[in-house]
Amino acid sequence: MLFLGLVIGAVVYSTMGIQAYRVEVCVEFQGRSACRTAAASTEEQALRAAKENACALVASGVTDTIQCGSHTPPASVRWLARP
């Protein structure tokens, strides 16, 4: 029973882990724009996640999503939390 409690605690802690970086990224792609927020334990991961999420909204199809994510600089980046 104690083991099960520890496992559940570890899972909850890891999924709600400390995500010190929180950022809002806006992208413009093919005349469309979108902004998304993401949080992660590193600055790079937070930026990447927010940009990928924003690109997913404005791009249509895999090719456009890849092009948006790798070749389109963010229109704006606003840090909401940084250590």
Biopython code that builds the backbone (N, CA, C, O; Angstrom):
import numpy as np
from Bio.PDB.StructureBuilder import StructureBuilder

atoms = [
    (1, "MET", "N", (0.825, -1.184, 0.000)),
    (1, "MET", "CA", (0.000, 0.000, 0.000)),
    (1, "MET", "C", (0.879, 1.261, 0.000)),
    (1, "MET", "O", (0.589, 2.229, -0.704)),
    (2, "LEU", "N", (1.942, 1.236, 0.788)),
    (2, "LEU", "CA", (2.860, 2.362, 0.839)),
    (2, "LEU", "C", (3.527, 2.563, -0.520)),
    (2, "LEU", "O", (3.708, 3.696, -0.967)),
    (3, "PHE", "N", (3.894, 1.455, -1.175)),
    (3, "PHE", "CA", (4.515, 1.529, -2.492)),
    (3, "PHE", "C", (3.580, 2.192, -3.495)),
    (3, "PHE", "O", (4.006, 3.044, -4.275)),
    (4, "LEU", "N", (2.313, 1.806, -3.479)),
    (4, "LEU", "CA", (1.328, 2.385, -4.388)),
    (4, "LEU", "C", (1.199, 3.888, -4.143)),
    (4, "LEU", "O", (1.106, 4.663, -5.094)),
    (5, "GLY", "N", (1.192, 4.295, -2.906)),
    (5, "GLY", "CA", (1.128, 5.717, -2.574)),
    (5, "GLY", "C", (2.331, 6.477, -3.092)),
    (5, "GLY", "O", (2.202, 7.593, -3.593)),
    (6, "LEU", "N", (3.511, 5.866, -2.971)),
    (6, "LEU", "CA", (4.730, 6.499, -3.473)),
    (6, "LEU", "C", (4.708, 6.630, -4.994)),
    (6, "LEU", "O", (5.116, 7.655, -5.541)),
    (7, "VAL", "N", (4.230, 5.590, -5.672)),
    (7, "VAL", "CA", (4.149, 5.627, -7.131)),
    (7, "VAL", "C", (3.181, 6.720, -7.576)),
    (7, "VAL", "O", (3.498, 7.501, -8.473)),
    (8, "ILE", "N", (2.026, 6.780, -6.968)),
    (8, "ILE", "CA", (1.045, 7.807, -7.324)),
    (8, "ILE", "C", (1.613, 9.197, -7.036)),
    (8, "ILE", "O", (1.444, 10.115, -7.839)),
    (9, "GLY", "N", (2.274, 9.350, -5.913)),
    (9, "GLY", "CA", (2.900, 10.629, -5.585)),
    (9, "GLY", "C", (3.952, 11.034, -6.599)),
    (9, "GLY", "O", (4.031, 12.201, -6.984)),
    (10, "ALA", "N", (4.762, 10.074, -7.034)),
    (10, "ALA", "CA", (5.805, 10.356, -8.019)),
    (10, "ALA", "C", (5.206, 10.772, -9.358)),
    (10, "ALA", "O", (5.713, 11.683, -10.014)),
    (11, "VAL", "N", (4.133, 10.107, -9.759)),
    (11, "VAL", "CA", (3.474, 10.446, -11.022)),
    (11, "VAL", "C", (2.882, 11.854, -10.950)),
    (11, "VAL", "O", (3.055, 12.651, -11.872)),
    (12, "VAL", "N", (2.199, 12.151, -9.879)),
    (12, "VAL", "CA", (1.607, 13.481, -9.719)),
    (12, "VAL", "C", (2.694, 14.545, -9.691)),
    (12, "VAL", "O", (2.552, 15.587, -10.331)),
    (13, "TYR", "N", (3.758, 14.305, -8.971)),
    (13, "TYR", "CA", (4.856, 15.274, -8.875)),
    (13, "TYR", "C", (5.508, 15.508, -10.239)),
    (13, "TYR", "O", (5.814, 16.647, -10.591)),
    (14, "SER", "N", (5.722, 14.442, -11.003)),
    (14, "SER", "CA", (6.391, 14.598, -12.290)),
    (14, "SER", "C", (5.510, 15.300, -13.313)),
    (14, "SER", "O", (6.014, 16.051, -14.148)),
    (15, "THR", "N", (4.210, 15.066, -13.261)),
    (15, "THR", "CA", (3.328, 15.731, -14.226)),
    (15, "THR", "C", (3.058, 17.171, -13.834)),
    (15, "THR", "O", (2.765, 18.002, -14.694)),
    (16, "MET", "N", (3.148, 17.471, -12.579)),
    (16, "MET", "CA", (2.937, 18.835, -12.113)),
    (16, "MET", "C", (4.260, 19.470, -11.710)),
    (16, "MET", "O", (4.297, 20.449, -10.964)),
    (17, "GLY", "N", (5.339, 18.895, -12.217)),
    (17, "GLY", "CA", (6.677, 19.334, -11.833)),
    (17, "GLY", "C", (6.885, 20.823, -11.990)),
    (17, "GLY", "O", (6.057, 21.527, -12.568)),
    (18, "ILE", "N", (7.974, 21.276, -11.480)),
    (18, "ILE", "CA", (8.277, 22.698, -11.509)),
    (18, "ILE", "C", (8.552, 23.113, -12.950)),
    (18, "ILE", "O", (9.528, 22.685, -13.566)),
    (19, "GLN", "N", (7.679, 23.943, -13.458)),
    (19, "GLN", "CA", (7.848, 24.475, -14.801)),
    (19, "GLN", "C", (8.118, 25.964, -14.657)),
    (19, "GLN", "O", (7.204, 26.789, -14.669)),
    (20, "ALA", "N", (9.383, 26.281, -14.522)),
    (20, "ALA", "CA", (9.791, 27.626, -14.164)),
    (20, "ALA", "C", (9.615, 28.626, -15.301)),
    (20, "ALA", "O", (9.497, 29.825, -15.047)),
    (21, "TYR", "N", (9.593, 28.168, -16.529)),
    (21, "TYR", "CA", (9.482, 29.058, -17.674)),
    (21, "TYR", "C", (8.083, 28.969, -18.266)),
    (21, "TYR", "O", (7.589, 27.880, -18.558)),
    (22, "ARG", "N", (7.453, 30.121, -18.440)),
    (22, "ARG", "CA", (6.124, 30.197, -19.055)),
    (22, "ARG", "C", (6.178, 31.343, -20.054)),
    (22, "ARG", "O", (6.589, 32.450, -19.707)),
    (23, "VAL", "N", (5.763, 31.085, -21.300)),
    (23, "VAL", "CA", (5.919, 32.066, -22.366)),
    (23, "VAL", "C", (4.701, 32.055, -23.292)),
    (23, "VAL", "O", (4.061, 31.023, -23.491)),
    (24, "GLU", "N", (4.401, 33.214, -23.846)),
    (24, "GLU", "CA", (3.380, 33.329, -24.885)),
    (24, "GLU", "C", (4.098, 33.685, -26.175)),
    (24, "GLU", "O", (4.843, 34.664, -26.226)),
    (25, "VAL", "N", (3.877, 32.895, -27.217)),
    (25, "VAL", "CA", (4.503, 33.119, -28.519)),
    (25, "VAL", "C", (3.412, 33.321, -29.554)),
    (25, "VAL", "O", (2.451, 32.554, -29.619)),
    (26, "CYS", "N", (3.567, 34.360, -30.364)),
    (26, "CYS", "CA", (2.647, 34.610, -31.472)),
    (26, "CYS", "C", (3.392, 34.388, -32.783)),
    (26, "CYS", "O", (4.548, 34.789, -32.915)),
    (27, "VAL", "N", (2.740, 33.754, -33.748)),
    (27, "VAL", "CA", (3.324, 33.541, -35.070)),
    (27, "VAL", "C", (2.364, 34.055, -36.130)),
    (27, "VAL", "O", (1.149, 34.086, -35.936)),
    (28, "GLU", "N", (2.944, 34.459, -37.259)),
    (28, "GLU", "CA", (2.182, 34.840, -38.441)),
    (28, "GLU", "C", (2.675, 33.966, -39.577)),
    (28, "GLU", "O", (3.873, 33.897, -39.852)),
    (29, "PHE", "N", (1.732, 33.296, -40.238)),
    (29, "PHE", "CA", (2.100, 32.358, -41.303)),
    (29, "PHE", "C", (1.011, 32.380, -42.361)),
    (29, "PHE", "O", (-0.156, 32.127, -42.065)),
    (30, "GLN", "N", (1.392, 32.680, -43.589)),
    (30, "GLN", "CA", (0.483, 32.706, -44.732)),
    (30, "GLN", "C", (-0.775, 33.528, -44.442)),
    (30, "GLN", "O", (-1.891, 33.095, -44.728)),
    (31, "GLY", "N", (-0.581, 34.704, -43.876)),
    (31, "GLY", "CA", (-1.690, 35.608, -43.630)),
    (31, "GLY", "C", (-2.522, 35.305, -42.402)),
    (31, "GLY", "O", (-3.484, 36.019, -42.119)),
    (32, "ARG", "N", (-2.177, 34.273, -41.675)),
    (32, "ARG", "CA", (-2.918, 33.932, -40.453)),
    (32, "ARG", "C", (-1.999, 34.132, -39.264)),
    (32, "ARG", "O", (-0.777, 34.041, -39.382)),
    (33, "SER", "N", (-2.603, 34.405, -38.118)),
    (33, "SER", "CA", (-1.795, 34.571, -36.912)),
    (33, "SER", "C", (-2.467, 33.867, -35.742)),
    (33, "SER", "O", (-3.686, 33.702, -35.695)),
    (34, "ALA", "N", (-1.627, 33.462, -34.804)),
    (34, "ALA", "CA", (-2.113, 32.794, -33.597)),
    (34, "ALA", "C", (-1.088, 32.969, -32.492)),
    (34, "ALA", "O", (0.111, 33.096, -32.738)),
    (35, "CYS", "N", (-1.594, 32.971, -31.271)),
    (35, "CYS", "CA", (-0.734, 33.050, -30.090)),
    (35, "CYS", "C", (-1.046, 31.865, -29.188)),
    (35, "CYS", "O", (-2.201, 31.460, -29.060)),
    (36, "ARG", "N", (-0.023, 31.319, -28.572)),
    (36, "ARG", "CA", (-0.196, 30.209, -27.643)),
    (36, "ARG", "C", (0.788, 30.344, -26.494)),
    (36, "ARG", "O", (1.872, 30.910, -26.633)),
    (37, "THR", "N", (0.376, 29.809, -25.365)),
    (37, "THR", "CA", (1.183, 29.835, -24.154)),
    (37, "THR", "C", (1.649, 28.426, -23.834)),
    (37, "THR", "O", (0.915, 27.458, -24.036)),
    (38, "ALA", "N", (2.876, 28.315, -23.334)),
    (38, "ALA", "CA", (3.405, 27.018, -22.920)),
    (38, "ALA", "C", (4.305, 27.216, -21.706)),
    (38, "ALA", "O", (4.846, 28.297, -21.474)),
    (39, "ALA", "N", (4.445, 26.152, -20.949)),
    (39, "ALA", "CA", (5.322, 26.156, -19.774)),
    (39, "ALA", "C", (6.212, 24.927, -19.828)),
    (39, "ALA", "O", (5.799, 23.859, -20.281)),
    (40, "ALA", "N", (7.436, 25.095, -19.360)),
    (40, "ALA", "CA", (8.389, 23.982, -19.349)),
    (40, "ALA", "C", (9.469, 24.262, -18.322)),
    (40, "ALA", "O", (9.531, 25.343, -17.737)),
    (41, "SER", "N", (10.308, 23.278, -18.118)),
    (41, "SER", "CA", (11.374, 23.420, -17.132)),
    (41, "SER", "C", (12.586, 24.166, -17.687)),
    (41, "SER", "O", (13.442, 24.608, -16.921)),
    (42, "THR", "N", (12.668, 24.312, -19.024)),
    (42, "THR", "CA", (13.755, 25.096, -19.613)),
    (42, "THR", "C", (13.168, 26.143, -20.554)),
    (42, "THR", "O", (12.062, 25.992, -21.073)),
    (43, "GLU", "N", (13.932, 27.196, -20.757)),
    (43, "GLU", "CA", (13.511, 28.282, -21.641)),
    (43, "GLU", "C", (13.296, 27.777, -23.066)),
    (43, "GLU", "O", (12.291, 28.101, -23.698)),
    (44, "GLU", "N", (14.235, 26.990, -23.564)),
    (44, "GLU", "CA", (14.163, 26.465, -24.927)),
    (44, "GLU", "C", (12.920, 25.596, -25.140)),
    (44, "GLU", "O", (12.241, 25.721, -26.159)),
    (45, "GLN", "N", (12.626, 24.723, -24.185)),
    (45, "GLN", "CA", (11.457, 23.854, -24.309)),
    (45, "GLN", "C", (10.161, 24.652, -24.306)),
    (45, "GLN", "O", (9.240, 24.343, -25.063)),
    (46, "ALA", "N", (10.083, 25.663, -23.469)),
    (46, "ALA", "CA", (8.877, 26.484, -23.409)),
    (46, "ALA", "C", (8.667, 27.232, -24.725)),
    (46, "ALA", "O", (7.554, 27.266, -25.251)),
    (47, "LEU", "N", (9.733, 27.832, -25.257)),
    (47, "LEU", "CA", (9.634, 28.535, -26.536)),
    (47, "LEU", "C", (9.200, 27.599, -27.660)),
    (47, "LEU", "O", (8.314, 27.926, -28.450)),
    (48, "ARG", "N", (9.828, 26.447, -27.719)),
    (48, "ARG", "CA", (9.519, 25.485, -28.786)),
    (48, "ARG", "C", (8.073, 25.014, -28.708)),
    (48, "ARG", "O", (7.382, 24.949, -29.725)),
    (49, "ALA", "N", (7.618, 24.686, -27.511)),
    (49, "ALA", "CA", (6.251, 24.190, -27.350)),
    (49, "ALA", "C", (5.224, 25.251, -27.717)),
    (49, "ALA", "O", (4.243, 24.954, -28.399)),
    (50, "ALA", "N", (5.439, 26.484, -27.271)),
    (50, "ALA", "CA", (4.489, 27.552, -27.587)),
    (50, "ALA", "C", (4.451, 27.826, -29.088)),
    (50, "ALA", "O", (3.378, 28.029, -29.657)),
    (51, "LYS", "N", (5.620, 27.831, -29.730)),
    (51, "LYS", "CA", (5.668, 28.085, -31.171)),
    (51, "LYS", "C", (5.013, 26.948, -31.952)),
    (51, "LYS", "O", (4.263, 27.200, -32.896)),
    (52, "GLU", "N", (5.285, 25.709, -31.573)),
    (52, "GLU", "CA", (4.670, 24.567, -32.258)),
    (52, "GLU", "C", (3.156, 24.587, -32.107)),
    (52, "GLU", "O", (2.434, 24.286, -33.057)),
    (53, "ASN", "N", (2.671, 24.938, -30.925)),
    (53, "ASN", "CA", (1.225, 24.999, -30.702)),
    (53, "ASN", "C", (0.586, 26.107, -31.539)),
    (53, "ASN", "O", (-0.493, 25.914, -32.099)),
    (54, "ALA", "N", (1.242, 27.260, -31.629)),
    (54, "ALA", "CA", (0.719, 28.347, -32.445)),
    (54, "ALA", "C", (0.742, 27.972, -33.923)),
    (54, "ALA", "O", (-0.216, 28.246, -34.646)),
    (55, "CYS", "N", (1.819, 27.352, -34.374)),
    (55, "CYS", "CA", (1.912, 26.929, -35.774)),
    (55, "CYS", "C", (0.845, 25.895, -36.122)),
    (55, "CYS", "O", (0.340, 25.882, -37.244)),
    (56, "ALA", "N", (0.504, 25.045, -35.188)),
    (56, "ALA", "CA", (-0.517, 24.029, -35.445)),
    (56, "ALA", "C", (-1.869, 24.669, -35.758)),
    (56, "ALA", "O", (-2.682, 24.077, -36.468)),
    (57, "LEU", "N", (-2.113, 25.857, -35.239)),
    (57, "LEU", "CA", (-3.383, 26.540, -35.493)),
    (57, "LEU", "C", (-3.423, 27.251, -36.836)),
    (57, "LEU", "O", (-4.491, 27.351, -37.439)),
    (58, "VAL", "N", (-2.298, 27.744, -37.320)),
    (58, "VAL", "CA", (-2.302, 28.540, -38.548)),
    (58, "VAL", "C", (-1.855, 27.761, -39.778)),
    (58, "VAL", "O", (-2.095, 28.206, -40.900)),
    (59, "ALA", "N", (-1.223, 26.631, -39.600)),
    (59, "ALA", "CA", (-0.742, 25.838, -40.728)),
    (59, "ALA", "C", (-1.762, 24.756, -41.056)),
    (59, "ALA", "O", (-2.473, 24.258, -40.184)),
    (60, "SER", "N", (-1.814, 24.406, -42.345)),
    (60, "SER", "CA", (-2.717, 23.325, -42.745)),
    (60, "SER", "C", (-1.879, 22.218, -43.372)),
    (60, "SER", "O", (-1.291, 22.394, -44.438)),
    (61, "GLY", "N", (-1.836, 21.093, -42.703)),
    (61, "GLY", "CA", (-1.067, 19.965, -43.202)),
    (61, "GLY", "C", (0.319, 19.891, -42.601)),
    (61, "GLY", "O", (0.812, 20.835, -41.983)),
    (62, "VAL", "N", (0.920, 18.760, -42.799)),
    (62, "VAL", "CA", (2.230, 18.481, -42.211)),
    (62, "VAL", "C", (3.305, 19.390, -42.791)),
    (62, "VAL", "O", (4.131, 19.915, -42.045)),
    (63, "THR", "N", (3.311, 19.587, -44.099)),
    (63, "THR", "CA", (4.348, 20.397, -44.740)),
    (63, "THR", "C", (4.303, 21.834, -44.232)),
    (63, "THR", "O", (5.338, 22.409, -43.898)),
    (64, "ASP", "N", (3.097, 22.418, -44.173)),
    (64, "ASP", "CA", (2.967, 23.784, -43.668)),
    (64, "ASP", "C", (3.371, 23.881, -42.203)),
    (64, "ASP", "O", (4.002, 24.856, -41.796)),
    (65, "THR", "N", (3.016, 22.889, -41.421)),
    (65, "THR", "CA", (3.363, 22.899, -40.000)),
    (65, "THR", "C", (4.873, 22.872, -39.817)),
    (65, "THR", "O", (5.410, 23.605, -38.987)),
    (66, "ILE", "N", (5.552, 22.042, -40.576)),
    (66, "ILE", "CA", (7.014, 21.974, -40.503)),
    (66, "ILE", "C", (7.623, 23.285, -40.975)),
    (66, "ILE", "O", (8.552, 23.796, -40.349)),
    (67, "GLN", "N", (7.109, 23.837, -42.074)),
    (67, "GLN", "CA", (7.636, 25.096, -42.596)),
    (67, "GLN", "C", (7.427, 26.229, -41.591)),
    (67, "GLN", "O", (8.332, 27.035, -41.370)),
    (68, "CYS", "N", (6.262, 26.295, -40.992)),
    (68, "CYS", "CA", (5.987, 27.323, -39.990)),
    (68, "CYS", "C", (6.913, 27.166, -38.784)),
    (68, "CYS", "O", (7.501, 28.140, -38.314)),
    (69, "GLY", "N", (7.034, 25.958, -38.300)),
    (69, "GLY", "CA", (7.830, 25.714, -37.103)),
    (69, "GLY", "C", (9.310, 25.932, -37.275)),
    (69, "GLY", "O", (9.985, 26.365, -36.341)),
    (70, "SER", "N", (9.837, 25.636, -38.464)),
    (70, "SER", "CA", (11.286, 25.718, -38.623)),
    (70, "SER", "C", (11.766, 26.956, -39.367)),
    (70, "SER", "O", (12.934, 27.327, -39.249)),
    (71, "HIS", "N", (10.891, 27.601, -40.132)),
    (71, "HIS", "CA", (11.345, 28.721, -40.950)),
    (71, "HIS", "C", (10.691, 30.054, -40.621)),
    (71, "HIS", "O", (11.068, 31.077, -41.193)),
    (72, "THR", "N", (9.735, 30.069, -39.730)),
    (72, "THR", "CA", (9.024, 31.300, -39.404)),
    (72, "THR", "C", (9.417, 31.777, -38.012)),
    (72, "THR", "O", (9.158, 31.088, -37.025)),
    (73, "PRO", "N", (10.036, 32.943, -37.923)),
    (73, "PRO", "CA", (10.363, 33.461, -36.590)),
    (73, "PRO", "C", (9.095, 33.923, -35.876)),
    (73, "PRO", "O", (8.138, 34.329, -36.535)),
    (74, "PRO", "N", (9.069, 33.871, -34.573)),
    (74, "PRO", "CA", (7.890, 34.340, -33.849)),
    (74, "PRO", "C", (7.635, 35.822, -34.115)),
    (74, "PRO", "O", (8.576, 36.611, -34.208)),
    (75, "ALA", "N", (6.362, 36.199, -34.238)),
    (75, "ALA", "CA", (6.005, 37.605, -34.390)),
    (75, "ALA", "C", (6.221, 38.334, -33.069)),
    (75, "ALA", "O", (6.606, 39.503, -33.048)),
    (76, "SER", "N", (5.966, 37.628, -31.968)),
    (76, "SER", "CA", (6.221, 38.206, -30.648)),
    (76, "SER", "C", (6.446, 37.094, -29.638)),
    (76, "SER", "O", (5.946, 35.979, -29.788)),
    (77, "VAL", "N", (7.206, 37.422, -28.613)),
    (77, "VAL", "CA", (7.490, 36.507, -27.503)),
    (77, "VAL", "C", (7.309, 37.313, -26.224)),
    (77, "VAL", "O", (7.936, 38.356, -26.042)),
    (78, "ARG", "N", (6.447, 36.820, -25.340)),
    (78, "ARG", "CA", (6.202, 37.511, -24.073)),
    (78, "ARG", "C", (6.376, 36.509, -22.947)),
    (78, "ARG", "O", (5.620, 35.543, -22.845)),
    (79, "TRP", "N", (7.373, 36.737, -22.102)),
    (79, "TRP", "CA", (7.645, 35.842, -20.987)),
    (79, "TRP", "C", (6.687, 36.148, -19.843)),
    (79, "TRP", "O", (6.589, 37.288, -19.389)),
    (80, "LEU", "N", (5.990, 35.127, -19.389)),
    (80, "LEU", "CA", (5.040, 35.265, -18.280)),
    (80, "LEU", "C", (5.661, 34.855, -16.952)),
    (80, "LEU", "O", (5.257, 35.343, -15.896)),
    (81, "ALA", "N", (6.642, 33.959, -17.002)),
    (81, "ALA", "CA", (7.346, 33.536, -15.788)),
    (81, "ALA", "C", (8.741, 33.081, -16.178)),
    (81, "ALA", "O", (8.928, 32.312, -17.121)),
    (82, "ARG", "N", (9.705, 33.574, -15.431)),
    (82, "ARG", "CA", (11.109, 33.195, -15.601)),
    (82, "ARG", "C", (11.765, 33.195, -14.235)),
    (82, "ARG", "O", (11.487, 34.075, -13.421)),
    (83, "PRO", "N", (12.626, 32.231, -13.968)),
    (83, "PRO", "CA", (13.289, 32.235, -12.656)),
    (83, "PRO", "C", (14.282, 33.383, -12.518)),
    (83, "PRO", "O", (14.921, 33.525, -11.476)),
]
sb = StructureBuilder()
sb.init_structure("model")
sb.init_model(0)
sb.init_chain("A")
sb.init_seg("    ")
for serial, (resi, resn, name, xyz) in enumerate(atoms, 1):
    if name == "N":
        sb.init_residue(resn, " ", resi, " ")
    sb.init_atom(name, np.array(xyz, "f"), 0.0, 1.0, " ", f" {name:<3s}", serial, name[0])
structure = sb.get_structure()
